[in-house]
């Protein structure tokens, strides 16, 4: 079959690889009908996530049709159309039963790698390094889906792929980011980053009762997309002197009630800390560029909440913990518990509350992946989100 494979820093290739096979009676094989490039994939592309190996199949946002099921998969049949959440979960461990799906104890065969860095291992992930299990990803024509009796969600007829694909990751990620804020009616929510996760965090904040949402970015196409709902306010941080001062002025001096860092480890900025981060990251002295996280902690009002859906990989310095402590901030973060959200968010799509396809700017095939990784990474051609059909 054809698949998009990691070949080294800033290099992906479309190559022929062996078709996946049923390895466990709980497996299924999915013929991929639509997949996407995620902002998290760019961390792999840029070489910031360790334990990648040449030839690893990329991609963790995918959906398709069941073409084969293992003997223990009783809830799915050949021909079923499904979305597949990006965390691979057993459904049986303490964490899965508590709804903490991305922290599953049983699906990462390389748990020792996670444990050496974090103390405890998390769930295996599709196409996201050997530290997270070394599972083949979904930017391919076919995918082996482990624990298929637990994770995939059947999609009813009549809903186009583009409307439901993002239930696999970015829609639940944006929603969980907003939910983690514990938004009260009328709250002011500031969202850093108007990429796909930021866009869903914005829309989810509105769904959960925000009174105002202020989006912060520097790319015109992303800011326009955020403004398209007619109520989200935007700040172009490249055009103003100080985001902190601007947010204080917009909130009567109090600051935003809730702040969401939807950027993560490759943040840009115009202050000295952002330039220091870039140098340290380039020299392998730190994993992450945390300018946005520092800014969110600085800008959030006293007693507020900072939610972090943006991915961070390791150790970072200059984090103003004293600021967070002194202001009594609550911090919530982590990989998304996608399986917790797929059914309720599918219901919102079916009711017409949201059409997640609004973030898509480019529709291509797998053969276009090498070019589109560069385009998406470099924010060229007004690119906000790429979906690919394995044709």
Secondary structure, DSSP 8 states (H G I E B T S, - for coil): -EEEEEEETTEEEEEE-------STT-EEEEEEEEEE-HHHHHHHTT-SS---TT-B--SEEEEEEEEE-TT--S--TT-EEEE-SEE--S-SHHHHTT-GGG-SSS-TTHHHHHHHHSS---EEBTS-GGGT-B--SSBSEEEETTTTTS-EE--TTS-HHHHGGGGTHHHHHHHHHHTTT--TT-EEEEE--SHHHHHHHHHHHHTT-SEEEEEES-HHHHHHHHTTSS-EEEETTSSS-HHHHHHHHTTTS--SEEEE---TB---SSHHHHHHHHHHHTTS-S-B-HHHHHHHHHS-TT-EEEE-S---S------HHHHHHHT-EEEE-S--HHHHHHHHHHHHHTTS--GGGG--EEEEGGGHHHHHHHHHTT-TT-S-EEEE--
